[in-house]
Amino acid sequence: MPLQDTPALLRALADSGVRFIVVGGVAAIAHGATTFTRDLDVLAPFERSNIACLLAALLPLHPRFALHPQHPSLDQSIDELATFKNLYLVTDLGRLDILGAIPNGTFAEMAPTAVEMEVAGVRCAILGLDELIASKEALGREKDKLSELELRAIRDRLRAPTLGAREDRDDS
């Protein structure tokens, strides 16, 4: 398996006009978590136009099915790929999981809650912190529980009043 080059994968998707929201470990890191991730997870609509952009981004990277024992090449048509629910791929730049939905919704449902951030030098949509926490909670895997706890702590810290900003201070 090739080394993971998440910045280059993000750049390839963004430069090809793929509509996506970063979810999973990379989204957690973007929000300030110290988690480790071995792949890039994105939420994307499996619509013909987006699949065409996805293929333009990925075909030069020799995408192969990650979960199939022989890792066959991705050679399906746009119409066939548009019927998929998820795509788990390994590319020359590493692992990329393209999800049609996460536990709390589809691309269309999550897009209004996404925040735009720069991740590894690429401006892209990141799943909002509350939605990311909800997704991790719904997944319920051990690694997601740990990430969820850290993300909740980050959210609590962001919502806490600033030190020294007391309204009841008497300056007289």
C-alpha positions as CSV (number, residue, x, y, z in Angstrom):
1,M,0.0,0.0,0.0
2,P,1.4,3.4,-0.9
3,L,2.2,6.0,1.7
4,Q,-0.8,8.2,2.6
5,D,-0.5,11.7,0.9
6,T,-3.8,13.3,2.1
7,P,-2.8,16.8,1.0
8,A,-2.3,15.6,-2.6
9,L,-5.6,13.6,-2.5
10,L,-7.4,16.7,-1.3
11,R,-5.8,18.8,-4.0
12,A,-6.7,16.3,-6.7
13,L,-10.4,16.3,-5.6
14,A,-10.6,20.0,-5.3
15,D,-8.8,20.8,-8.5
16,S,-11.1,18.5,-10.4
17,G,-14.3,20.1,-9.1
18,V,-15.4,17.2,-7.0
19,R,-18.2,18.2,-4.5
20,F,-17.2,16.7,-1.2
21,I,-17.2,17.2,2.6
22,V,-14.2,15.9,4.6
23,V,-15.4,13.7,7.4
24,G,-13.7,11.2,9.7
25,G,-10.3,11.5,11.2
26,V,-9.1,14.3,8.9
27,A,-12.2,16.4,9.8
28,A,-11.4,15.7,13.5
29,I,-7.8,16.9,13.0
30,A,-9.1,20.0,11.2
31,H,-11.2,20.8,14.3
32,G,-8.1,20.4,16.5
33,A,-8.1,16.8,17.5
34,T,-4.9,14.9,17.9
35,T,-6.2,11.7,16.4
36,F,-4.3,9.6,13.9
37,T,-5.8,8.5,10.7
38,R,-4.6,6.3,7.8
39,D,-7.0,7.4,5.2
40,L,-9.1,10.3,3.8
41,D,-12.9,9.9,4.3
42,V,-15.2,12.2,2.3
43,L,-18.9,12.5,2.0
44,A,-19.9,13.1,-1.6
45,P,-23.1,12.9,-3.8
46,F,-23.0,9.9,-6.1
47,E,-24.5,11.9,-9.0
48,R,-23.3,11.6,-12.6
49,S,-21.7,15.0,-12.8
50,N,-19.8,14.5,-9.5
51,I,-18.7,11.0,-10.5
52,A,-17.3,12.4,-13.7
53,C,-15.3,14.9,-11.7
54,L,-14.2,12.2,-9.3
55,L,-13.0,10.0,-12.2
56,A,-11.1,12.9,-13.7
57,A,-9.3,13.4,-10.3
58,L,-8.6,9.7,-9.6
59,L,-8.0,7.9,-12.9
60,P,-4.4,9.3,-13.1
61,L,-3.9,8.0,-9.6
62,H,-4.7,4.4,-10.6
63,P,-7.6,3.8,-8.2
64,R,-8.2,0.2,-7.1
65,F,-10.9,-1.3,-4.9
66,A,-9.4,-1.4,-1.4
67,L,-11.7,-4.1,0.1
68,H,-11.4,-6.6,-2.7
69,P,-8.6,-9.2,-2.1
70,Q,-7.1,-8.6,-5.6
71,H,-7.6,-4.8,-5.5
72,P,-9.0,-4.7,-9.1
73,S,-8.8,-1.4,-11.0
74,L,-11.7,1.0,-10.9
75,D,-13.0,0.7,-14.5
76,Q,-16.8,1.0,-14.0
77,S,-18.8,3.5,-16.1
78,I,-20.1,6.8,-14.6
79,D,-23.6,5.3,-14.7
80,E,-22.6,2.2,-12.9
81,L,-20.6,4.2,-10.2
82,A,-23.6,6.5,-9.7
83,T,-25.5,3.4,-8.3
84,F,-22.9,2.8,-5.6
85,K,-23.5,3.8,-2.0
86,N,-19.8,4.0,-1.1
87,L,-16.4,3.6,-2.8
88,Y,-13.4,2.3,-0.8
89,L,-10.3,2.9,-2.9
90,V,-6.6,2.7,-2.7
91,T,-4.7,5.1,-5.1
92,D,-1.1,6.0,-5.8
93,L,-1.6,8.7,-3.1
94,G,-3.1,6.4,-0.5
95,R,-6.5,5.3,0.8
96,L,-9.6,7.3,0.0
97,D,-13.1,6.3,1.2
98,I,-15.9,8.1,-0.6
99,L,-19.2,7.8,1.3
100,G,-22.7,8.4,0.0
101,A,-23.9,8.9,3.6
102,I,-22.7,9.0,7.2
103,P,-24.8,7.9,10.1
104,N,-26.4,11.4,10.5
105,G,-27.1,12.1,6.8
106,T,-26.2,12.5,3.2
107,F,-24.1,15.1,1.4
108,A,-27.2,17.2,0.7
109,E,-28.2,17.0,4.4
110,M,-24.8,17.8,5.8
111,A,-23.7,20.4,3.3
112,P,-25.5,23.3,5.1
113,T,-23.7,22.4,8.3
114,A,-20.2,22.1,6.8
115,V,-17.6,24.7,7.5
116,E,-15.0,25.9,5.0
117,M,-11.4,25.5,6.2
118,E,-7.9,25.1,4.9
119,V,-6.6,21.6,5.4
120,A,-3.1,20.8,4.3
121,G,-3.1,23.9,2.1
122,V,-6.4,23.0,0.4
123,R,-9.6,25.1,1.0
124,C,-12.4,22.6,1.4
125,A,-15.7,21.8,3.2
126,I,-15.3,20.1,6.6
127,L,-18.1,18.5,8.5
128,G,-19.2,20.8,11.3
129,L,-18.0,20.0,14.8
130,D,-21.5,19.1,16.2
131,E,-22.3,16.9,13.2
132,L,-18.9,15.2,13.4
133,I,-19.5,14.4,17.1
134,A,-22.9,13.0,16.3
135,S,-21.4,10.9,13.5
136,K,-18.7,9.5,15.8
137,E,-21.3,8.8,18.5
138,A,-23.5,6.9,16.1
139,L,-20.6,4.8,14.7
140,G,-19.8,3.7,18.3
141,R,-16.5,2.0,17.5
142,E,-13.8,2.2,20.1
143,K,-11.7,4.5,18.1
144,D,-14.7,6.7,17.4
145,K,-15.6,6.9,21.1
146,L,-12.1,8.2,21.9
147,S,-12.3,10.7,19.1
148,E,-15.8,11.7,20.2
149,L,-14.6,12.5,23.7
150,E,-11.8,14.6,22.4
151,L,-14.1,16.5,20.0
152,R,-16.5,17.2,22.9
153,A,-13.7,18.6,24.9
154,I,-12.7,20.8,22.0
155,R,-16.3,22.0,21.6
156,D,-16.6,22.7,25.3
157,R,-13.4,24.7,25.3
158,L,-14.5,26.7,22.3
159,R,-17.8,27.5,24.0
160,A,-16.3,28.4,27.4
161,P,-16.2,32.1,28.2
162,T,-12.8,33.7,27.9
163,L,-10.8,34.0,31.1
164,G,-11.0,37.4,32.7
165,A,-14.2,38.3,30.8
166,R,-16.4,38.5,33.9
167,E,-19.4,40.7,33.7
168,D,-19.7,41.0,37.5
169,R,-16.2,42.5,37.9
170,D,-16.2,45.7,40.0
171,D,-13.6,48.1,38.6
172,S,-14.4,51.0,40.9
